[in-house]
């Protein structure tokens, strides 16, 4: 019951489409609840307002404009990381976030089970 972080890129809407659609391009999977456990440790401390909104049963969309806030909150996760797997999960999430910054037509979705 982890929370996967998925990078989506916008697919340009054709003349028949009113809204753009998105395709997933990269996933930071959380099959062992590593990210979920980290989020529980920092939740409610006032330093991670964006990450506090991640729902383990739902979806949180973080558009490219909000990614700098996500990157600013990741060090708070690093402060509570206890194991190499947790540090690696944070590192992979930071890489995903930086990739999202390179394109205004991208977003990260935190997808719960």
Secondary structure, DSSP 8 states (H G I E B T S, - for coil): ---EEEEEEEE---TT-SS-EEEEEEEE--TTSHHHHHHHHHTTSSS-TTGGG--TTSEEEEEGGGHHHHHHHHHHHHHH--SHHHHHHHHHHHHHHHHHHT-TTEEEEEE--
